[in-house]
């Protein structure tokens, strides 16, 4: 009787621990990436950044108008929202919204791609 009790206890303990501490990979909605860049040749700087990517609208809140513009524009590939210092040349201490758009080689100069991105944003 004692052996049966011990076996049942161990089986329940293993089941409880596995369920309590296991994470289902398919349920994770975000991905965190840490990047460290070491530039020893030119400026001898070390730059570190952490980024979060998500597929969930609950993780990060963006205005509904911007969300509608992003989803209705077929040229948009990715949208990056960041408050990194100097994320765009000339912008400091503000949130930056960077829009990646589709570009065909035959479209011409960079100015056309910039104009397409401005109309998307």
NUZAGU-238042 format. One line per field, with one value per residue: residue number from 1; residue in one letter; x, y, z of N, C-alpha, C, O, CB in turn. Coordinates in nm, 4 decimals, padded with zeros to 6 digits, always signed. Atoms other than C-alpha are relative to their C-alpha. Glycine has a CB too. Layout:
% residues N
num (NUM | ...)
residuo (a | ...)
nx (X | ...)
ny (Y | ...)
nz (Z | ...)
cax (X | ...)
cay (Y | ...)
caz (Z | ...)
cx (X | ...)
cy (Y | ...)
cz (Z | ...)
ox (X | ...)
oy (Y | ...)
oz (Z | ...)
cbx (X | ...)
cby (Y | ...)
cbz (Z | ...)
% end
This chain:
% residues 121
num (1 | 2 | 3 | 4 | 5 | 6 | 7 | 8 | 9 | 10 | 11 | 12 | 13 | 14 | 15 | 16 | 17 | 18 | 19 | 20 | 21 | 22 | 23 | 24 | 25 | 26 | 27 | 28 | 29 | 30 | 31 | 32 | 33 | 34 | 35 | 36 | 37 | 38 | 39 | 40 | 41 | 42 | 43 | 44 | 45 | 46 | 47 | 48 | 49 | 50 | 51 | 52 | 53 | 54 | 55 | 56 | 57 | 58 | 59 | 60 | 61 | 62 | 63 | 64 | 65 | 66 | 67 | 68 | 69 | 70 | 71 | 72 | 73 | 74 | 75 | 76 | 77 | 78 | 79 | 80 | 81 | 82 | 83 | 84 | 85 | 86 | 87 | 88 | 89 | 90 | 91 | 92 | 93 | 94 | 95 | 96 | 97 | 98 | 99 | 100 | 101 | 102 | 103 | 104 | 105 | 106 | 107 | 108 | 109 | 110 | 111 | 112 | 113 | 114 | 115 | 116 | 117 | 118 | 119 | 120 | 121)
residuo (x | x | x | x | x | x | x | x | x | x | x | x | x | x | x | x | x | x | x | x | x | x | x | x | x | x | x | x | x | x | x | x | x | x | x | x | x | x | x | x | x | x | x | x | x | x | x | x | x | x | x | x | x | x | x | x | x | x | x | x | x | x | x | x | x | x | x | x | x | x | x | x | x | x | x | x | x | x | x | x | x | x | x | x | x | x | x | x | x | x | x | x | x | x | x | x | x | x | x | x | x | x | x | x | x | x | x | x | x | x | x | x | x | x | x | x | x | x | x | x | x)
nx (+00.0826 | -00.0897 | -00.0585 | +00.1022 | +00.0137 | -00.1192 | +00.0067 | +00.1055 | -00.0504 | -00.1021 | +00.0659 | +00.0697 | -00.0996 | -00.0621 | +00.1019 | +00.0229 | -00.1179 | -00.0093 | +00.1029 | -00.0181 | -00.1177 | -00.0211 | +00.0587 | +00.0316 | -00.0627 | +00.0960 | +00.0778 | -00.0793 | +00.0358 | -00.1067 | -00.1369 | -00.0925 | -00.1335 | -00.1016 | -00.1079 | -00.1149 | -00.0917 | -00.1295 | -00.0726 | -00.1355 | -00.0811 | +00.0254 | +00.0298 | -00.0232 | +00.1243 | +00.0820 | +00.1413 | +00.0871 | +00.1427 | +00.0922 | +00.1217 | +00.1114 | +00.0869 | +00.1217 | +00.1112 | +00.1201 | +00.0402 | +00.0064 | -00.1346 | -00.0314 | +00.1176 | -00.0233 | +00.1277 | +00.0827 | -00.0150 | -00.1253 | +00.0214 | +00.0807 | -00.0847 | -00.0986 | +00.0650 | +00.0636 | -00.1011 | -00.0663 | -00.1438 | -00.0690 | -00.0591 | -00.0195 | +00.0067 | -00.0851 | +00.0280 | -00.1089 | -00.0350 | -00.1454 | -00.0549 | -00.0482 | +00.0343 | -00.0030 | -00.0835 | +00.0699 | +00.1079 | -00.0512 | +00.0940 | +00.1364 | +00.0290 | -00.0137 | +00.0746 | -00.0700 | +00.0843 | -00.0678 | +00.0939 | -00.0504 | -00.0682 | -00.0407 | -00.1221 | +00.0284 | +00.0769 | -00.0729 | -00.0844 | +00.0444 | +00.1055 | +00.1299 | +00.0273 | +00.0311 | +00.1348 | +00.0936 | +00.0048 | +00.0712 | +00.1440 | +00.0440 | +00.0016)
ny (-00.1187 | -00.1142 | -00.0174 | -00.0584 | -00.1395 | -00.0716 | -00.0098 | -00.0957 | -00.1315 | -00.0403 | -00.0267 | -00.1281 | -00.1059 | -00.0234 | -00.0635 | -00.1355 | -00.0815 | -00.0195 | -00.0946 | -00.1299 | -00.0719 | +00.0125 | -00.1057 | +00.0460 | -00.0936 | -00.0559 | -00.1037 | -00.1220 | -00.0949 | -00.0961 | +00.0497 | -00.1008 | +00.0136 | -00.0916 | -00.0167 | -00.0786 | -00.0283 | -00.0506 | -00.0598 | -00.0269 | -00.0591 | -00.1409 | -00.0935 | +00.0665 | -00.0101 | +00.1184 | -00.0358 | +00.1104 | -00.0277 | +00.1109 | -00.0222 | +00.0925 | +00.0144 | +00.0675 | +00.0171 | -00.0231 | -00.1398 | -00.0308 | -00.0251 | -00.1405 | -00.0739 | -00.1069 | -00.0642 | +00.0748 | -00.0588 | +00.0514 | +00.1428 | +00.0133 | -00.0366 | +00.1064 | +00.1203 | -00.0261 | -00.0328 | +00.1236 | -00.0239 | +00.0052 | +00.1289 | +00.0017 | -00.1279 | +00.0013 | -00.1119 | +00.0012 | -00.1260 | -00.0010 | -00.1341 | -00.0268 | +00.1134 | -00.0525 | -00.1193 | -00.1234 | +00.0212 | +00.0336 | +00.0033 | +00.0211 | +00.1328 | +00.0069 | +00.1031 | +00.0272 | +00.0854 | +00.0683 | +00.0210 | +00.0748 | -00.0855 | +00.0682 | -00.0638 | -00.0911 | -00.1152 | -00.1256 | -00.0426 | +00.0210 | -00.0963 | +00.0616 | +00.0926 | -00.0825 | -00.0546 | +00.1106 | +00.0241 | -00.1121 | +00.0166 | +00.1122 | -00.0400)
nz (+00.0000 | -00.0088 | +00.1329 | +00.0868 | -00.0414 | +00.0453 | +00.1457 | +00.0341 | -00.0397 | +00.0967 | +00.1283 | -00.0125 | -00.0161 | +00.1308 | +00.0842 | -00.0503 | +00.0279 | +00.1447 | +00.0424 | -00.0641 | +00.0461 | +00.1441 | +00.0827 | +00.1342 | +00.0926 | +00.0942 | -00.0656 | -00.0151 | +00.1057 | +00.0272 | +00.0118 | -00.0508 | +00.0565 | -00.0527 | +00.0965 | -00.0456 | +00.1097 | -00.0456 | +00.1117 | -00.0472 | +00.1055 | +00.0319 | -00.1090 | -00.1284 | -00.0760 | -00.0249 | +00.0056 | -00.0411 | +00.0162 | -00.0228 | +00.0780 | -00.0178 | +00.1158 | -00.0425 | +00.0932 | -00.0796 | -00.0163 | -00.1423 | -00.0526 | +00.0248 | +00.0458 | +00.0961 | +00.0331 | +00.0953 | +00.1332 | +00.0549 | +00.0239 | +00.1217 | +00.1138 | +00.0213 | +00.0530 | +00.1291 | +00.1002 | +00.0436 | +00.0168 | -00.1292 | -00.0361 | -00.1449 | -00.0696 | -00.1184 | -00.0896 | -00.0968 | -00.0659 | -00.0101 | +00.0189 | +00.1354 | +00.0859 | +00.1364 | +00.0054 | -00.0306 | -00.0976 | -00.1322 | -00.1120 | +00.0484 | +00.0533 | +00.1453 | +00.0710 | +00.1248 | +00.0830 | +00.1099 | +00.1096 | +00.1150 | +00.0978 | +00.1220 | +00.0508 | +00.1112 | -00.0481 | +00.0125 | -00.1119 | -00.1377 | -00.0318 | +00.0270 | -00.1105 | -00.1172 | +00.0172 | -00.0218 | -00.1448 | -00.0624 | +00.0210 | -00.0841 | -00.1404)
cax (+00.0000 | +00.2857 | +00.4453 | +00.1210 | +00.0869 | +00.4452 | +00.3984 | +00.0714 | +00.2312 | +00.5302 | +00.3066 | +00.0942 | +00.4004 | +00.5628 | +00.2385 | +00.1861 | +00.5433 | +00.5382 | +00.2124 | +00.3103 | +00.6448 | +00.6092 | +00.5501 | +00.3773 | +00.5927 | +00.2926 | +00.1338 | +00.4198 | +00.3137 | +00.6384 | +01.0052 | +01.2807 | +01.6200 | +01.9284 | +02.1980 | +02.5456 | +02.7600 | +03.1300 | +03.3081 | +03.6794 | +03.8049 | +03.6339 | +03.4891 | +03.5658 | +03.2009 | +02.9784 | +02.6088 | +02.3474 | +01.9785 | +01.6842 | +01.3896 | +01.0506 | +00.8481 | +00.4878 | +00.1933 | -00.0526 | -00.2472 | -00.2617 | +00.1175 | +00.1612 | -00.1111 | -00.1046 | -00.3687 | -00.6586 | -00.6110 | -00.2487 | -00.3487 | -00.6116 | -00.3633 | -00.1068 | -00.3521 | -00.5118 | -00.1843 | -00.0506 | +00.2923 | +00.3727 | +00.6094 | +00.6899 | +00.6353 | +00.8911 | +00.7915 | +01.0797 | +01.1817 | +01.5533 | +01.7553 | +01.8294 | +01.6447 | +01.6186 | +01.8576 | +01.7399 | +01.4891 | +01.5713 | +01.3706 | +01.0625 | +00.8956 | +00.9874 | +00.7597 | +00.9616 | +00.7709 | +00.9275 | +00.7559 | +00.7888 | +01.0299 | +01.0807 | +01.4215 | +01.2613 | +01.0853 | +01.3604 | +01.5456 | +01.5139 | +01.2880 | +01.0034 | +01.0345 | +01.0380 | +00.7228 | +00.5502 | +00.6428 | +00.5133 | +00.1756 | +00.1610 | +00.2306)
cay (+00.0000 | +00.2321 | +00.1757 | +00.2599 | +00.5804 | +00.6842 | +00.6073 | +00.8017 | +01.0920 | +01.0992 | +01.0801 | +01.3705 | +01.5732 | +01.5303 | +01.6221 | +01.9282 | +02.0561 | +02.0046 | +02.1966 | +02.4739 | +02.5616 | +02.4676 | +02.7393 | +02.6584 | +02.8113 | +02.8641 | +03.0947 | +03.3447 | +03.6568 | +03.8505 | +03.7987 | +03.9838 | +04.0485 | +04.1992 | +04.3396 | +04.4604 | +04.6283 | +04.6826 | +04.9196 | +04.8981 | +05.0206 | +05.3549 | +05.5087 | +05.2581 | +05.2681 | +05.0022 | +05.0256 | +04.8099 | +04.7839 | +04.5650 | +04.5195 | +04.3565 | +04.2224 | +04.1171 | +03.9881 | +04.0807 | +04.4057 | +04.3784 | +04.3951 | +04.7427 | +05.0002 | +05.2172 | +05.4688 | +05.3151 | +05.5589 | +05.4490 | +05.0828 | +05.1271 | +05.3042 | +05.0260 | +04.7439 | +04.9144 | +04.9929 | +04.7011 | +04.8660 | +04.8475 | +04.5649 | +04.6575 | +04.9365 | +05.0158 | +05.2335 | +05.3355 | +05.5973 | +05.5291 | +05.8505 | +05.9918 | +05.7108 | +05.9271 | +06.2013 | +06.5283 | +06.3725 | +06.3703 | +06.2825 | +06.1792 | +05.8603 | +05.7595 | +05.5696 | +05.4098 | +05.2513 | +04.9916 | +04.9858 | +04.7663 | +04.9046 | +04.7930 | +04.8578 | +05.0309 | +05.2885 | +05.5423 | +05.7494 | +05.7275 | +06.0327 | +05.8303 | +05.5633 | +05.8345 | +05.9886 | +05.6474 | +05.5995 | +05.9478 | +05.8729 | +05.5458 | +05.7169)
caz (+00.0000 | +00.0810 | -00.2633 | -00.4395 | -00.2377 | -00.3205 | -00.6923 | -00.7082 | -00.5209 | -00.7590 | -01.0652 | -00.9406 | -00.8413 | -01.1828 | -01.3594 | -01.1396 | -01.1811 | -01.5593 | -01.5962 | -01.3582 | -01.5147 | -01.8812 | -02.1395 | -02.4634 | -02.7408 | -02.9667 | -02.7072 | -02.6932 | -02.8858 | -02.8640 | -02.9395 | -02.7556 | -02.9149 | -02.7528 | -02.9816 | -02.8882 | -03.1544 | -03.0874 | -03.3270 | -03.2530 | -03.5905 | -03.6470 | -03.3339 | -03.0575 | -02.9453 | -02.7942 | -02.8780 | -02.7078 | -02.7906 | -02.6974 | -02.9306 | -02.8893 | -03.1790 | -03.1416 | -03.3393 | -03.0659 | -03.0578 | -02.6777 | -02.6303 | -02.7819 | -02.8327 | -03.1447 | -03.2558 | -03.4495 | -03.7383 | -03.7862 | -03.7564 | -04.0284 | -04.2591 | -04.2118 | -04.2818 | -04.5849 | -04.7653 | -04.9724 | -05.0105 | -04.6374 | -04.5444 | -04.1841 | -03.9339 | -03.6659 | -03.3710 | -03.1469 | -02.8939 | -02.9400 | -02.9146 | -03.2613 | -03.4401 | -03.7518 | -03.8556 | -03.7031 | -03.4592 | -03.0888 | -02.7779 | -02.9770 | -03.0873 | -03.4427 | -03.6776 | -03.9569 | -04.2449 | -04.4745 | -04.8146 | -05.1218 | -05.3772 | -05.7343 | -05.8925 | -06.1904 | -05.9684 | -05.9996 | -05.7412 | -05.3661 | -05.3597 | -05.5154 | -05.2458 | -04.9797 | -05.1242 | -05.1257 | -04.7594 | -04.6708 | -04.8268 | -04.6318 | -04.2999)
cx (+00.0876 | +00.0637 | -00.0991 | -00.0165 | +00.1181 | -00.0029 | -00.1059 | +00.0458 | +00.1038 | -00.0620 | -00.0727 | +00.0983 | +00.0652 | -00.0983 | -00.0218 | +00.1175 | +00.0105 | -00.1029 | +00.0237 | +00.1138 | +00.0253 | -00.0665 | -00.0236 | +00.0582 | -00.0997 | -00.0811 | +00.0772 | -00.0299 | +00.1118 | +00.1357 | +00.0928 | +00.1395 | +00.0922 | +00.1163 | +00.1089 | +00.0950 | +00.1271 | +00.0766 | +00.1387 | +00.0835 | -00.0209 | -00.0157 | +00.0221 | -00.1211 | -00.0633 | -00.1448 | -00.0823 | -00.1449 | -00.0792 | -00.1261 | -00.1017 | -00.0815 | -00.1226 | -00.0986 | -00.1318 | -00.0297 | -00.0068 | +00.1369 | +00.0377 | -00.1247 | +00.0429 | -00.1352 | -00.0755 | +00.0139 | +00.1266 | -00.0130 | -00.0792 | +00.0820 | +00.0984 | -00.0652 | -00.0620 | +00.0993 | +00.0765 | +00.1498 | +00.0784 | +00.0486 | +00.0126 | -00.0106 | +00.0813 | -00.0313 | +00.1040 | +00.0147 | +00.1506 | +00.0517 | +00.0614 | -00.0274 | -00.0016 | +00.0796 | -00.0842 | -00.1121 | +00.0622 | -00.1130 | -00.1454 | -00.0152 | +00.0118 | -00.0866 | +00.0692 | -00.0803 | +00.0849 | -00.1043 | +00.0664 | +00.0645 | +00.0448 | +00.1196 | -00.0282 | -00.0750 | +00.0747 | +00.0757 | -00.0660 | -00.1154 | -00.1394 | -00.0381 | -00.0339 | -00.1411 | -00.1056 | -00.0136 | -00.0748 | -00.1503 | -00.0544 | -00.0164 | -00.0824)
cy (+00.1260 | +00.0297 | +00.0669 | +00.1480 | +00.0837 | +00.0174 | +00.1006 | +00.1419 | +00.0518 | +00.0337 | +00.1343 | +00.1162 | +00.0344 | +00.0709 | +00.1445 | +00.0912 | +00.0278 | +00.1019 | +00.1393 | +00.0799 | -00.0092 | +00.1167 | -00.0565 | +00.0996 | +00.0663 | +00.1137 | +00.1308 | +00.0936 | +00.0982 | -00.0681 | +00.1134 | -00.0270 | +00.1037 | +00.0033 | +00.0868 | +00.0149 | +00.0614 | +00.0475 | +00.0390 | +00.0717 | +00.1499 | +00.0883 | -00.0579 | +00.0142 | -00.1369 | +00.0466 | -00.1221 | +00.0413 | -00.1271 | +00.0303 | -00.1086 | -00.0006 | -00.0769 | -00.0126 | +00.0303 | +00.1491 | +00.0396 | +00.0333 | +00.1478 | +00.0672 | +00.1092 | +00.0616 | -00.0764 | +00.0542 | -00.0523 | -00.1482 | -00.0215 | +00.0341 | -00.1116 | -00.1200 | +00.0209 | +00.0307 | -00.1265 | +00.0178 | -00.0144 | -00.1419 | -00.0110 | +00.1418 | -00.0131 | +00.1255 | -00.0048 | +00.1364 | +00.0070 | +00.1399 | +00.0116 | -00.1168 | +00.0387 | +00.1295 | +00.1251 | -00.0136 | -00.0422 | +00.0048 | -00.0102 | -00.1437 | +00.0057 | -00.1134 | -00.0165 | -00.1032 | -00.0590 | -00.0295 | -00.0821 | +00.0979 | -00.0861 | +00.0753 | +00.1030 | +00.1258 | +00.1320 | +00.0340 | -00.0220 | +00.0925 | -00.0577 | -00.0976 | +00.0773 | +00.0564 | -00.1080 | -00.0292 | +00.1120 | -00.0129 | -00.1158 | +00.0433 | +00.1215)
cz (+00.0000 | -00.1359 | -00.0956 | +00.0325 | -00.0508 | -00.1520 | -00.0455 | +00.0333 | -00.1002 | -00.1358 | +00.0034 | +00.0106 | -00.1338 | -00.0930 | +00.0419 | -00.0351 | -00.1494 | -00.0481 | +00.0563 | -00.0623 | -00.1502 | -00.0720 | -00.1387 | -00.1002 | -00.0950 | +00.0610 | +00.0172 | -00.1170 | -00.0307 | +00.0006 | +00.0420 | -00.0550 | +00.0628 | -00.0988 | +00.0614 | -00.1187 | +00.0568 | -00.1232 | +00.0498 | -00.1054 | -00.0138 | +00.1226 | +00.1389 | +00.0933 | +00.0201 | +00.0051 | +00.0361 | -00.0205 | +00.0264 | -00.0786 | +00.0304 | -00.1281 | +00.0446 | -00.1150 | +00.0688 | +00.0116 | +00.1469 | +00.0590 | -00.0113 | -00.0549 | -00.0978 | -00.0347 | -00.1088 | -00.1417 | -00.0681 | -00.0322 | -00.1289 | -00.1240 | -00.0345 | -00.0673 | -00.1378 | -00.1111 | -00.0373 | -00.0190 | +00.1295 | +00.0273 | +00.1509 | +00.0539 | +00.1277 | +00.0804 | +00.1107 | +00.0664 | +00.0224 | -00.0329 | -00.1391 | -00.0944 | -00.1474 | +00.0045 | +00.0228 | +00.1014 | +00.1320 | +00.1013 | -00.0447 | -00.0464 | -00.1516 | -00.0533 | -00.1344 | -00.0778 | -00.1117 | -00.1072 | -00.1099 | -00.0973 | -00.1165 | -00.0562 | -00.1091 | +00.0436 | -00.0113 | +00.1265 | +00.1360 | +00.0353 | -00.0252 | +00.1110 | +00.1267 | -00.0087 | +00.0229 | +00.1493 | +00.0715 | -00.0182 | +00.0820 | +00.1442 | +00.0217)
ox (+00.0559 | +00.0789 | -00.0617 | -00.0257 | +00.0984 | +00.0288 | -00.0819 | +00.0233 | +00.0987 | -00.0225 | -00.0649 | +00.0751 | +00.0829 | -00.0604 | -00.0314 | +00.0962 | +00.0416 | -00.0722 | -00.0094 | +00.1063 | +00.1208 | -00.1751 | +00.0649 | +00.0164 | -00.0800 | -00.1442 | +00.0172 | -00.0165 | +00.1018 | +00.1537 | +00.0818 | +00.1862 | +00.0590 | +00.1638 | +00.0810 | +00.1419 | +00.1219 | +00.1086 | +00.1569 | +00.1837 | +00.0760 | +00.0625 | +00.0101 | -00.1061 | -00.0424 | -00.1796 | -00.0624 | -00.1824 | -00.0301 | -00.1803 | -00.0666 | -00.1127 | -00.1121 | -00.0970 | -00.2381 | +00.0599 | -00.0109 | +00.1441 | +00.0891 | -00.1922 | +00.1289 | -00.2381 | -00.0145 | +00.0077 | +00.1243 | +00.0369 | -00.0459 | +00.0721 | +00.1199 | -00.0113 | -00.0790 | +00.0591 | +00.1433 | +00.2215 | +00.2008 | -00.0286 | -00.0214 | +00.0143 | +00.0625 | -00.0192 | +00.1159 | -00.0209 | +00.1975 | +00.0048 | +00.1406 | +00.0617 | +00.0221 | +00.0711 | -00.1810 | -00.1717 | +00.1372 | -00.2037 | -00.2333 | +00.0831 | -00.0382 | -00.0924 | +00.0662 | -00.1179 | +00.1459 | -00.2069 | +00.1889 | +00.0173 | +00.1094 | +00.1229 | +00.0450 | -00.1110 | +00.0119 | +00.1110 | -00.1837 | -00.1997 | -00.2328 | -00.1540 | -00.1212 | -00.2130 | -00.2102 | -00.1235 | -00.1472 | -00.2266 | -00.1718 | -00.1080 | -00.0943)
oy (+00.2260 | +00.1463 | +00.1547 | +00.2310 | +00.1941 | +00.1255 | +00.1787 | +00.2344 | +00.1684 | +00.1308 | +00.2115 | +00.2224 | +00.1519 | +00.1637 | +00.2323 | +00.2030 | +00.1404 | +00.1845 | +00.2387 | +00.2027 | +00.0506 | +00.1606 | -00.1188 | +00.2154 | +00.1814 | +00.1898 | +00.2340 | +00.0545 | +00.1747 | -00.1759 | +00.2254 | -00.1409 | +00.2221 | -00.1012 | +00.1916 | -00.0843 | +00.1592 | -00.0317 | +00.1460 | +00.1348 | +00.2258 | +00.1813 | +00.0141 | +00.0375 | -00.2293 | +00.1347 | -00.2300 | +00.1559 | -00.2383 | +00.1405 | -00.2231 | +00.1046 | -00.1708 | +00.0660 | +00.0179 | +00.2292 | +00.1586 | +00.0973 | +00.2065 | +00.0123 | +00.1913 | -00.0048 | -00.1319 | -00.0223 | -00.0863 | -00.1935 | -00.1098 | -00.0348 | -00.1425 | -00.1739 | -00.0759 | +00.0408 | -00.1859 | -00.0814 | -00.0266 | -00.2376 | -00.1143 | +00.2393 | -00.1072 | +00.2373 | -00.1055 | +00.2392 | +00.0804 | +00.2032 | -00.0736 | -00.1601 | -00.0453 | +00.2048 | +00.1492 | +00.0871 | -00.1397 | +00.0874 | +00.0483 | -00.2134 | +00.0988 | -00.2217 | +00.0736 | -00.2074 | +00.0145 | -00.0914 | -00.0884 | +00.2100 | -00.1893 | +00.1983 | +00.2011 | +00.2078 | +00.2379 | -00.0542 | -00.0567 | +00.0573 | -00.0270 | -00.1027 | +00.0363 | +00.0605 | -00.0807 | -00.0562 | +00.0859 | +00.0181 | -00.1154 | -00.0025 | +00.1685)
oz (-00.0643 | -00.1722 | -00.1732 | -00.0580 | -00.1016 | -00.2018 | -00.1376 | -00.0447 | -00.1394 | -00.2003 | -00.0922 | -00.0470 | -00.1658 | -00.1644 | -00.0438 | -00.0820 | -00.1883 | -00.1342 | -00.0083 | -00.0660 | -00.1997 | -00.0342 | -00.1974 | -00.1007 | -00.1342 | -00.0123 | +00.0472 | -00.2329 | -00.1266 | +00.0571 | -00.0080 | -00.0543 | +00.0684 | -00.1434 | +00.1196 | -00.1745 | +00.1314 | -00.2118 | +00.1078 | -00.0716 | -00.0147 | +00.1425 | +00.2380 | +00.2132 | -00.0585 | +00.0837 | -00.0198 | +00.0047 | +00.0073 | -00.0702 | +00.0590 | -00.1839 | +00.1235 | -00.2097 | +00.0079 | +00.0382 | +00.1782 | +00.1638 | +00.0839 | -00.1420 | -00.0659 | -00.0221 | -00.2002 | -00.2380 | -00.1863 | -00.1352 | -00.2080 | -00.2256 | -00.1517 | -00.1640 | -00.2119 | -00.2270 | +00.0474 | -00.0317 | +00.1255 | +00.0217 | +00.2085 | -00.0171 | +00.2048 | +00.0303 | +00.1804 | +00.0087 | +00.1094 | -00.1276 | -00.1793 | -00.1675 | -00.2342 | +00.1015 | -00.0492 | +00.1397 | +00.1378 | +00.0911 | +00.0186 | -00.0716 | -00.2147 | +00.0050 | -00.2182 | -00.0242 | -00.1893 | -00.0793 | -00.1197 | -00.1165 | -00.0979 | -00.0535 | -00.1217 | -00.0408 | -00.0131 | +00.2047 | +00.1462 | +00.1179 | +00.0490 | +00.1523 | +00.2032 | +00.0911 | +00.0818 | +00.1978 | +00.1675 | +00.0733 | +00.1192 | +00.2125 | +00.1348)
cbx (-00.0943 | +00.1085 | +00.0448 | -00.1350 | -00.0102 | +00.1281 | -00.0293 | -00.1315 | +00.0612 | +00.1044 | -00.0991 | -00.0921 | +00.1070 | +00.0472 | -00.1325 | -00.0222 | +00.1277 | -00.0196 | -00.1368 | +00.0257 | +00.1187 | -00.0553 | +00.0920 | -00.1542 | +00.1055 | -00.0929 | -00.0464 | +00.1526 | -00.1243 | -00.0023 | +00.0319 | +00.0016 | -00.0031 | +00.0485 | -00.0523 | +00.0722 | -00.0652 | +00.0811 | -00.0765 | +00.0680 | -00.0300 | -00.1230 | -00.1414 | +00.1254 | -00.0981 | +00.0421 | -00.0393 | +00.0257 | -00.0304 | -00.0310 | +00.0312 | -00.0884 | +00.0724 | -00.0642 | -00.0015 | +00.0154 | -00.1349 | -00.0608 | +00.1030 | +00.1205 | -00.0770 | +00.0735 | +00.0238 | -00.1463 | +00.0040 | +00.1159 | -00.0738 | -00.1241 | +00.0764 | +00.0644 | -00.1063 | -00.0961 | +00.0971 | -00.0616 | +00.0227 | -00.0931 | +00.1378 | +00.1371 | -00.1483 | +00.1525 | -00.1468 | +00.1313 | -00.0752 | +00.0629 | +00.1054 | +00.1492 | -00.1353 | -00.1456 | +00.0731 | -00.0546 | -00.1027 | +00.1136 | +00.0177 | -00.0343 | -00.1418 | +00.1485 | -00.1536 | +00.1460 | -00.1209 | +00.0710 | -00.0503 | -00.1145 | +00.1217 | -00.1173 | +00.0946 | -00.0803 | -00.0394 | -00.0945 | +00.0356 | +00.1157 | +00.0188 | +00.0019 | +00.1209 | +00.1013 | -00.0160 | +00.0466 | +00.1421 | +00.0480 | -00.0301 | +00.0992 | +00.1379)
cby (-00.0007 | -00.0254 | -00.1356 | -00.0744 | +00.0096 | -00.0750 | -00.1369 | -00.0338 | -00.0067 | -00.1111 | -00.1130 | -00.0016 | -00.0423 | -00.1336 | -00.0775 | -00.0020 | -00.0696 | -00.1334 | -00.0495 | -00.0185 | -00.0504 | -00.1348 | +00.1267 | -00.0160 | -00.0712 | -00.1084 | -00.0491 | -00.0328 | +00.0760 | +00.1133 | -00.0496 | +00.0010 | +00.0154 | -00.0439 | +00.0623 | -00.0681 | +00.0945 | -00.1101 | +00.1242 | -00.1297 | -00.0668 | +00.0113 | +00.0462 | +00.0578 | +00.0933 | -00.0739 | +00.0539 | -00.0399 | +00.0550 | -00.0204 | +00.0036 | +00.0394 | -00.0719 | +00.0743 | -00.1423 | -00.0619 | +00.0243 | -00.1162 | -00.0861 | +00.0153 | +00.0613 | -00.0531 | +00.1443 | +00.0042 | +00.1541 | +00.0233 | -00.0643 | +00.0905 | +00.1293 | -00.0423 | -00.0466 | +00.1142 | +00.1099 | -00.0493 | +00.1376 | +00.0482 | -00.0180 | -00.0625 | +00.0417 | -00.0071 | -00.0061 | -00.0407 | +00.0144 | -00.1059 | +00.0321 | +00.0304 | -00.0567 | +00.0232 | +00.0086 | +00.0561 | -00.1078 | +00.0956 | +00.1230 | +00.0982 | -00.0493 | -00.0201 | +00.0375 | -00.0498 | +00.0793 | -00.1319 | +00.1350 | -00.0808 | +00.0744 | -00.0077 | -00.1052 | -00.0721 | -00.0218 | +00.1122 | +00.1460 | +00.0216 | +00.1271 | -00.0722 | -00.0926 | +00.1142 | +00.0608 | -00.1268 | -00.0131 | +00.1328 | -00.0225 | -00.1160 | +00.0241)
cbz (+00.1212 | +00.1054 | -00.0567 | +00.0157 | +00.1538 | +00.0433 | -00.0603 | +00.0755 | +00.1411 | -00.0162 | -00.0345 | +00.1219 | +00.1018 | -00.0632 | +00.0072 | +00.1525 | +00.0508 | -00.0734 | +00.0421 | +00.1478 | +00.0720 | -00.0525 | -00.0058 | -00.0192 | -00.0799 | -00.0493 | +00.1339 | +00.0075 | +00.0388 | +00.1027 | -00.1467 | +00.1552 | -00.1539 | +00.1434 | -00.1321 | +00.1236 | -00.1049 | +00.0792 | -00.0586 | +00.0403 | -00.1304 | -00.0843 | -00.0112 | +00.0675 | -00.0705 | +00.1336 | -00.1404 | +00.1486 | -00.1418 | +00.1533 | -00.1508 | +00.1228 | -00.1185 | +00.1161 | -00.0573 | +00.1393 | -00.0664 | +00.0748 | -00.0743 | -00.0988 | +00.1201 | -00.1286 | -00.0451 | +00.0425 | +00.0091 | +00.0982 | +00.1194 | +00.0076 | +00.0302 | +00.1335 | +00.0958 | +00.0133 | +00.0525 | -00.1292 | -00.0566 | +00.1141 | -00.0668 | +00.0372 | +00.0306 | -00.0381 | +00.0582 | -00.0677 | +00.1345 | -00.0947 | +00.1086 | +00.0026 | +00.0397 | -00.0577 | -00.1348 | -00.1236 | -00.0503 | +00.0411 | +00.0851 | -00.1148 | +00.0435 | -00.0412 | -00.0165 | +00.0259 | -00.0580 | +00.0488 | -00.0560 | -00.0696 | +00.0639 | -00.1044 | -00.0535 | -00.1057 | +00.1426 | -00.0346 | -00.0155 | +00.0972 | -00.0820 | -00.1355 | +00.0249 | +00.0135 | -00.1406 | -00.0754 | +00.0572 | -00.0581 | -00.1482 | -00.0083 | +00.0499)
% end
